[in-house]
Amino acid sequence: MSSAWRDTAYLIAGICFILTLKGLSAPRTARMGTVIGACGATLAVIVALTTPHLKHMGLIIGAIVVGAAIGLPTARQVRMTAMPQLVALFNGVGGGAAALVASVEFLRPGKDISHAATANLAATAFTILVGGVSFSGSLITFAKLQELMTTRPVVLPAGRWLTIGVAAASVLLGVFLVPWPSTVLMVLLALVALAFGVLFVLPVGGADVPIVISLLNAFTGLTVAASGYVLNNTLLVIAGTLVGASGTLLTRMMAAAMGRPLTGTLFGAFTATAGGAATSGDGAPRPVRTSSPEDVAILLGYARKVVIVPGYGLAVAQAQHTVREVADLLTSRGVQVSYGIHPVAGRMPGHMNVLLAEANVPYESLLELDAANSELASADVAVVIGANDVVNPAARQPTGSPISGMPILDVDLAQQVVFCKRSLRPGFAGVENELLYAQNTSLLFGDAKESMAKVLAALKTQ
């Protein structure tokens, strides 16, 4: 394939990626956008495989086969509850791959690195540094989400200064690699970058994890763009820039949804303290009100406006289809039903939107934070299913907990609140939820899917 045709094909693939982002901006066009992106990626792979004088074709095909054998069944079999950690893992692999490609190009036999262009060496240093941070940071994020380690912030002794020191060392090594390129400096840079990624993510926990996922995604995009410059590959520059820009915008939006600056999200855990268990003044457990499925059915049956607030527990129980059936039945009886979606509900951006779309819930019924709070203020019943931190009134306190200052869904303003929970355990941030003990809250204990199925059965008998 001639150079002109190859550049044209890469341009078409780049346009496909841009159209993909546009398609993913709306639920109705998301599927088509995904297809367009897949077509663009397929075209790019075909062009790469038909590059003149391409060597080691056997190894390349073998790597593609092995990758497909691992990735395809993993993506098809993963449960929706495990999707955030899968995204974190794939994101880390992307950053690590870009860093490895830049390292291999740096060490390519026959290449005189002492006479390499300054811009090329700078791009190589940037790719190794940011790619290493993305790789190790994503692995820690995966471990937190998979609960292979504590989900709470991990604050090391003198952790702030240790992180600053490692960050400064990684930047200095990257700077030194440009005028004095050597294998030793490159290896040191890679190792220090990996250490920085671990220290960068360890003090982040609870509801801040989704923000870190999107931030590391932006890092990976920037790494891919830089590796495209190193390899003189325009398509990698385009694709990486798109991912980096969209990831950065999403990170800023998520941080704003948390009601704090991005620096507070990343480093606030050094001074934050997790809330302890809620007890009454004499240390005894506080009482809660409980309801049966039949009680909840009566409450919903006489309501005029119901707001359903989904969370991670809904995904765990796979209760989205049952909840939609309950909502459809109430709607058929003239009840106004909507869904309040918090930007950081679940464990990754858009988690609840994807989950409810899987159950064919009309997108028009999904209300973002401000719109949902307007409805909650006049709602007869708010049904909380698996959400915790995003409805916790403790977030309104100016200080004292990891979620302080985070905008929440004002569920407590509804006339009645039904809270579906398995137990009284705190949410992902480890903060006791005062909503559980409110006078207008009743708890429906049990698996969300089974509980809502019993509510549905009771509603049908009314």
C-alpha positions as CSV (number, residue, x, y, z in Angstrom):
1,M,0.0,0.0,0.0
2,S,1.4,3.4,-1.0
3,S,2.1,6.1,1.5
4,A,-0.7,8.3,0.1
5,W,-3.3,5.5,0.3
6,R,-2.1,4.6,3.8
7,D,-2.5,8.2,5.0
8,T,-5.9,8.4,3.4
9,A,-7.0,5.2,5.2
10,Y,-5.7,6.6,8.5
11,L,-7.6,9.8,7.9
12,I,-10.9,7.8,7.3
13,A,-10.2,5.8,10.5
14,G,-9.6,9.0,12.4
15,I,-12.9,10.5,11.2
16,C,-14.6,7.2,12.3
17,F,-13.3,7.7,15.8
18,I,-14.6,11.3,15.9
19,L,-18.0,10.1,14.7
20,T,-17.9,7.4,17.4
21,L,-17.5,10.0,20.2
22,K,-20.4,12.0,18.6
23,G,-22.6,8.8,18.5
24,L,-21.8,7.9,22.1
25,S,-23.1,11.3,23.3
26,A,-26.7,10.1,23.0
27,P,-28.3,6.7,23.9
28,R,-30.2,6.4,20.6
29,T,-27.0,6.7,18.5
30,A,-24.6,4.9,20.9
31,R,-24.8,1.5,19.2
32,M,-24.2,3.0,15.8
33,G,-21.3,5.0,17.1
34,T,-19.8,1.9,18.5
35,V,-20.1,0.1,15.2
36,I,-18.5,3.1,13.4
37,G,-15.6,3.0,15.8
38,A,-15.1,-0.7,15.3
39,C,-15.0,-0.2,11.6
40,G,-12.4,2.5,12.0
41,A,-10.3,0.3,14.2
42,T,-10.6,-2.6,11.8
43,L,-9.5,-0.4,8.9
44,A,-6.5,0.8,10.9
45,V,-5.4,-2.7,11.7
46,I,-5.7,-3.8,8.1
47,V,-3.6,-0.8,7.0
48,A,-1.0,-1.5,9.7
49,L,-0.7,-5.2,8.6
50,T,-0.2,-4.3,4.9
51,T,2.6,-1.9,5.6
52,P,5.5,-2.5,3.2
53,H,8.5,-4.5,4.6
54,L,6.6,-5.4,7.7
55,K,8.7,-8.0,9.7
56,H,7.8,-10.7,12.2
57,M,4.3,-11.2,10.8
58,G,4.1,-14.6,12.6
59,L,4.6,-13.0,16.0
60,I,2.1,-10.2,15.2
61,I,-0.6,-12.6,14.2
62,G,0.2,-14.8,17.2
63,A,-0.2,-11.9,19.5
64,I,-3.5,-10.9,17.9
65,V,-4.8,-14.4,18.3
66,V,-3.7,-14.6,22.0
67,G,-5.2,-11.2,22.7
68,A,-8.4,-12.0,21.1
69,A,-8.6,-15.4,22.9
70,I,-8.3,-13.6,26.2
71,G,-10.2,-10.4,25.5
72,L,-13.2,-11.6,23.7
73,P,-14.5,-14.2,26.3
74,T,-13.6,-11.8,29.1
75,A,-15.7,-9.0,27.6
76,R,-18.6,-11.2,26.8
77,Q,-18.8,-13.0,30.2
78,V,-18.1,-10.1,32.5
79,R,-21.0,-9.1,34.7
80,M,-22.2,-5.5,34.8
81,T,-21.1,-5.2,38.4
82,A,-17.5,-6.1,37.3
83,M,-17.5,-3.7,34.3
84,P,-15.7,-0.8,36.2
85,Q,-12.8,-3.0,37.2
86,L,-12.6,-4.4,33.6
87,V,-12.5,-0.9,32.2
88,A,-9.7,0.0,34.7
89,L,-7.8,-3.1,33.7
90,F,-8.1,-2.6,30.0
91,N,-7.2,1.1,30.5
92,G,-4.1,0.1,32.3
93,V,-3.1,-2.4,29.6
94,G,-3.4,0.4,27.0
95,G,-1.1,2.7,29.0
96,G,1.4,0.0,29.6
97,A,1.4,-1.1,26.0
98,A,2.1,2.5,24.8
99,A,5.0,2.8,27.3
100,L,6.4,-0.6,26.1
101,V,6.2,0.5,22.5
102,A,8.1,3.7,23.2
103,S,10.7,1.7,25.2
104,V,11.2,-0.8,22.4
105,E,11.5,2.0,19.9
106,F,14.1,3.7,22.2
107,L,16.1,0.4,22.4
108,R,15.7,-0.6,18.8
109,P,18.9,-2.2,17.5
110,G,20.8,0.0,15.1
111,K,19.2,3.2,16.4
112,D,21.7,5.9,17.5
113,I,19.8,7.3,20.5
114,S,22.6,9.8,21.1
115,H,21.6,11.6,17.9
116,A,17.9,11.2,18.2
117,A,15.7,14.3,17.8
118,T,15.1,16.2,21.0
119,A,11.3,16.3,20.4
120,N,11.3,12.5,19.8
121,L,13.2,11.8,23.0
122,A,10.8,14.2,24.9
123,A,7.8,12.3,23.6
124,T,9.5,9.0,24.5
125,A,10.1,10.1,28.1
126,F,6.6,11.4,28.4
127,T,5.1,8.2,27.1
128,I,7.1,6.0,29.5
129,L,6.4,8.3,32.4
130,V,2.6,8.7,32.0
131,G,2.1,5.2,30.6
132,G,3.8,3.7,33.6
133,V,1.6,5.8,36.0
134,S,-1.5,4.8,34.1
135,F,-0.5,1.1,34.1
136,S,0.3,0.7,37.8
137,G,-2.4,3.2,38.9
138,S,-5.1,1.3,37.0
139,L,-3.9,-2.0,38.5
140,I,-4.4,-0.5,42.0
141,T,-7.8,0.8,41.0
142,F,-8.7,-2.7,39.7
143,A,-7.6,-4.2,43.0
144,K,-9.8,-1.7,45.0
145,L,-12.9,-2.3,42.8
146,Q,-12.4,-6.1,42.9
147,E,-11.9,-5.8,46.7
148,L,-8.5,-7.6,46.5
149,M,-7.4,-4.8,48.8
150,T,-9.3,-2.3,51.0
151,T,-11.5,0.1,49.1
152,R,-10.8,2.8,51.6
153,P,-8.0,5.4,51.2
154,V,-4.6,4.0,52.1
155,V,-2.5,6.7,53.7
156,L,1.2,5.7,54.2
157,P,3.4,7.3,56.9
158,A,4.7,10.6,55.4
159,G,2.7,9.6,52.3
160,R,2.3,13.1,51.1
161,W,6.1,13.8,51.1
162,L,6.9,10.3,49.7
163,T,4.5,10.9,46.8
164,I,5.9,14.4,46.1
165,G,9.4,13.0,46.2
166,V,8.7,10.1,43.8
167,A,6.8,12.5,41.4
168,A,9.7,14.9,41.4
169,A,12.2,12.1,40.8
170,S,10.1,10.8,37.8
171,V,9.9,14.2,36.2
172,L,13.7,14.8,36.7
173,L,14.5,11.4,35.2
174,G,12.3,12.2,32.2
175,V,14.0,15.6,31.8
176,F,17.5,14.0,32.0
177,L,16.6,11.4,29.5
178,V,16.3,14.0,26.7
179,P,19.9,15.5,26.8
180,W,21.5,12.3,28.1
181,P,19.6,9.3,26.6
182,S,20.7,6.0,28.1
183,T,19.2,2.6,28.8
184,V,19.8,3.0,32.6
185,L,17.9,6.3,32.7
186,M,15.0,4.8,30.7
187,V,14.7,1.8,33.0
188,L,14.9,4.0,36.1
189,L,12.2,6.3,34.7
190,A,9.9,3.3,34.0
191,L,10.4,1.9,37.6
192,V,9.9,5.3,39.3
193,A,6.8,5.9,37.1
194,L,5.3,2.6,38.2
195,A,5.9,3.5,41.9
196,F,4.4,6.9,41.4
197,G,1.3,5.3,39.9
198,V,0.8,3.2,43.0
199,L,1.3,6.1,45.4
200,F,-0.9,8.3,43.2
201,V,-4.0,6.0,43.6
202,L,-3.5,4.5,47.1
203,P,-4.9,7.5,49.0
204,V,-8.0,7.6,46.8
205,G,-11.0,5.6,47.9
206,G,-14.7,5.4,48.2
207,A,-16.8,7.6,45.9
208,D,-13.7,9.2,44.4
209,V,-12.7,6.0,42.6
210,P,-14.8,6.7,39.4
211,I,-13.1,10.1,39.0
212,V,-9.7,8.3,39.1
213,I,-10.8,5.9,36.5
214,S,-11.6,8.7,34.1
215,L,-8.4,10.5,34.9
216,L,-6.3,7.5,34.3
217,N,-8.2,7.0,31.0
218,A,-7.1,10.5,30.0
219,F,-3.5,9.6,30.9
220,T,-3.7,6.6,28.7
221,G,-5.0,8.7,25.8
222,L,-2.2,11.2,26.2
223,T,0.3,8.3,26.3
224,V,-1.0,6.8,23.1
225,A,-0.9,10.2,21.4
226,A,2.7,10.7,22.4
227,S,3.6,7.2,21.3
228,G,2.1,8.1,17.9
229,Y,4.6,10.9,17.7
230,V,7.4,8.6,18.5
231,L,6.3,6.1,15.8
232,N,5.4,8.8,13.3
233,N,1.8,7.4,13.2
234,T,-0.8,10.1,12.7
235,L,-3.7,7.8,13.6
236,L,-2.3,7.1,17.1
237,V,-1.9,10.8,17.6
238,I,-5.6,11.4,16.6
239,A,-7.0,8.5,18.6
240,G,-4.9,9.3,21.7
241,T,-5.8,13.0,21.6
242,L,-9.5,12.2,21.4
243,V,-9.3,9.8,24.4
244,G,-7.1,12.2,26.4
245,A,-9.4,15.2,25.7
246,S,-12.6,13.4,26.4
247,G,-11.2,11.8,29.5
248,T,-10.0,15.1,30.8
249,L,-13.4,16.7,30.3
250,L,-15.1,13.8,32.0
251,T,-12.7,14.0,34.9
252,R,-13.5,17.7,35.4
253,M,-17.2,17.0,35.2
254,M,-17.0,14.2,37.7
255,A,-15.0,16.3,40.1
256,A,-17.6,19.1,39.8
257,A,-20.3,16.5,40.5
258,M,-18.4,15.6,43.7
259,G,-18.4,19.3,44.7
260,R,-14.7,19.6,45.1
261,P,-11.6,20.5,43.0
262,L,-9.7,17.7,41.4
263,T,-6.8,18.2,43.7
264,G,-9.1,17.7,46.7
265,T,-10.3,14.4,45.2
266,L,-6.8,13.1,44.6
267,F,-5.1,14.3,47.8
268,G,-7.9,15.0,50.3
269,A,-7.7,11.5,51.7
270,F,-4.5,12.5,53.5
271,T,-6.5,14.5,56.0
272,A,-9.9,12.9,55.7
273,T,-11.2,10.5,58.3
274,A,-13.8,7.8,57.7
275,G,-17.0,8.1,59.7
276,G,-17.5,5.6,62.5
277,A,-20.5,3.4,63.2
278,A,-23.6,5.3,64.2
279,T,-24.7,4.8,67.7
280,S,-27.0,6.4,70.1
281,G,-25.8,8.5,73.0
282,D,-25.3,5.5,75.3
283,G,-23.4,3.5,72.6
284,A,-26.4,1.2,71.8
285,P,-27.3,0.5,68.1
286,R,-29.8,3.0,66.8
287,P,-33.3,1.7,65.9
288,V,-34.6,1.7,62.3
289,R,-38.0,1.3,60.8
290,T,-38.6,-1.8,58.6
291,S,-41.3,-2.6,56.1
292,S,-42.5,-5.7,54.3
293,P,-42.9,-5.9,50.5
294,E,-46.7,-5.6,51.0
295,D,-46.2,-2.4,53.0
296,V,-44.1,-0.9,50.2
297,A,-46.6,-2.0,47.6
298,I,-49.4,-0.1,49.5
299,L,-47.2,2.9,49.8
300,L,-46.4,2.9,46.1
301,G,-50.0,2.2,45.1
302,Y,-51.3,5.3,46.8
303,A,-48.4,7.6,45.5
304,R,-48.8,10.1,42.8
305,K,-45.0,10.7,42.2
306,V,-42.3,8.1,42.7
307,V,-38.6,8.7,42.2
308,I,-36.4,5.6,42.0
309,V,-32.7,6.0,43.0
310,P,-30.5,3.2,41.7
311,G,-27.0,2.4,42.9
312,Y,-24.3,-0.3,42.9
313,G,-26.5,-2.7,44.9
314,L,-28.9,-2.7,42.0
315,A,-26.2,-3.9,39.7
316,V,-25.1,-6.6,42.2
317,A,-28.6,-8.0,42.4
318,Q,-29.3,-7.6,38.7
319,A,-32.6,-6.1,39.7
320,Q,-32.9,-3.6,36.8
321,H,-35.5,-5.6,34.9
322,T,-37.7,-6.2,37.9
323,V,-37.5,-2.5,38.9
324,R,-38.5,-1.6,35.3
325,E,-41.6,-3.9,35.6
326,V,-42.6,-2.2,38.9
327,A,-42.1,1.2,37.2
328,D,-44.2,0.2,34.2
329,L,-47.0,-1.1,36.4
330,L,-47.1,2.1,38.4
331,T,-47.0,4.2,35.2
332,S,-50.0,2.2,33.8
333,R,-51.9,3.2,36.9
334,G,-51.2,6.9,36.5
335,V,-48.3,7.2,38.8
336,Q,-45.5,9.5,37.7
337,V,-42.2,7.5,37.9
338,S,-38.7,8.8,37.2
339,Y,-35.1,7.7,38.1
340,G,-32.7,9.9,39.9
341,I,-29.2,9.4,38.6
342,H,-26.2,10.7,40.5
343,P,-23.1,11.3,38.3
344,V,-20.9,9.0,40.5
345,A,-23.5,6.4,41.3
346,G,-22.0,2.9,40.9
347,R,-18.3,2.5,40.4
348,M,-17.6,4.2,37.1
349,P,-19.1,7.1,35.1
350,G,-22.4,6.2,33.5
351,H,-22.7,2.9,35.3
352,M,-26.4,3.4,36.2
353,N,-27.3,4.7,32.7
354,V,-25.8,1.6,31.1
355,L,-27.5,-0.7,33.6
356,L,-31.0,0.8,33.1
357,A,-30.5,1.0,29.3
358,E,-29.9,-2.8,29.5
359,A,-33.5,-3.1,30.9
360,N,-34.9,-0.8,28.2
361,V,-35.8,2.0,30.6
362,P,-36.7,5.1,28.6
363,Y,-33.8,7.5,28.6
364,E,-36.3,10.4,29.1
365,S,-37.1,8.9,32.6
366,L,-33.5,9.3,33.8
367,L,-33.0,12.6,35.6
368,E,-29.6,14.1,36.3
369,L,-28.8,15.5,39.8
370,D,-30.4,18.9,39.6
371,A,-33.6,17.7,37.8
372,A,-33.9,14.7,40.2
373,N,-33.6,16.9,43.3
374,S,-36.4,19.1,41.9
375,E,-38.6,16.1,41.6
376,L,-37.6,14.6,45.0
377,A,-38.7,17.8,46.8
378,S,-42.3,17.0,45.8
379,A,-42.1,13.2,45.6
380,D,-44.5,11.1,47.6
381,V,-42.1,8.2,47.7
382,A,-38.4,7.8,47.0
383,V,-37.2,4.3,46.5
384,V,-33.5,3.8,47.1
385,I,-32.1,0.6,45.6
386,G,-28.5,-0.1,46.3
387,A,-27.4,3.5,46.5
388,N,-25.7,4.7,49.6
389,D,-23.0,7.5,49.6
390,V,-24.8,9.5,46.9
391,V,-27.9,9.9,49.2
392,N,-26.0,10.3,52.5
393,P,-26.9,13.5,54.3
394,A,-23.5,13.4,55.9
395,A,-22.2,14.9,52.7
396,R,-23.8,18.2,53.6
397,Q,-21.4,18.5,56.5
398,P,-18.5,20.9,55.6
399,T,-15.8,18.6,57.1
400,G,-15.4,15.4,58.9
401,S,-15.9,12.6,56.3
402,P,-14.6,11.5,52.9
403,I,-17.8,12.6,51.2
404,S,-18.1,16.0,52.8
405,G,-19.1,18.7,50.3
406,M,-20.3,16.2,47.7
407,P,-23.6,17.1,46.1
408,I,-26.1,14.4,46.8
409,L,-29.6,13.3,45.7
410,D,-31.9,15.0,48.3
411,V,-33.9,11.8,49.0
412,D,-34.6,12.8,52.5
413,L,-36.9,15.6,51.2
414,A,-39.4,13.1,49.8
415,Q,-42.4,12.5,52.0
416,Q,-41.6,8.8,52.4
417,V,-38.3,6.9,51.7
418,V,-38.0,3.2,51.0
419,F,-34.5,2.0,51.4
420,C,-33.7,-1.5,49.9
421,K,-30.6,-2.9,51.6
422,R,-29.1,-6.2,52.5
423,S,-27.7,-4.8,55.8
424,L,-26.8,-1.6,57.6
425,R,-23.2,-1.7,56.4
426,P,-21.9,1.7,55.2
427,G,-21.4,2.4,51.5
428,F,-18.2,2.3,49.5
429,A,-16.8,5.4,51.3
430,G,-17.2,3.7,54.6
431,V,-19.4,6.5,56.1
432,E,-22.5,5.7,58.1
433,N,-25.7,6.8,56.3
434,E,-27.9,9.0,58.5
435,L,-30.8,8.5,56.0
436,L,-31.3,5.0,57.4
437,Y,-32.4,6.4,60.7
438,A,-34.6,9.3,59.5
439,Q,-38.2,9.3,60.6
440,N,-39.6,9.1,57.1
441,T,-37.3,6.2,56.1
442,S,-38.3,2.5,56.2
443,L,-35.9,-0.3,55.3
444,L,-36.8,-3.2,53.1
445,F,-34.1,-5.8,53.9
446,G,-33.0,-8.4,51.5
447,D,-31.7,-9.0,48.0
448,A,-32.9,-6.1,45.8
449,K,-34.2,-8.4,43.0
450,E,-36.1,-10.7,45.3
451,S,-37.5,-7.8,47.3
452,M,-38.7,-5.9,44.2
453,A,-40.2,-9.1,42.8
454,K,-42.3,-9.5,46.0
455,V,-43.3,-5.8,45.8
456,L,-44.3,-6.3,42.2
457,A,-46.4,-9.4,43.1
458,A,-48.1,-7.4,45.9
459,L,-48.9,-4.6,43.5
460,K,-50.6,-6.9,41.1
461,T,-52.9,-8.1,43.8
462,Q,-54.1,-4.6,44.6
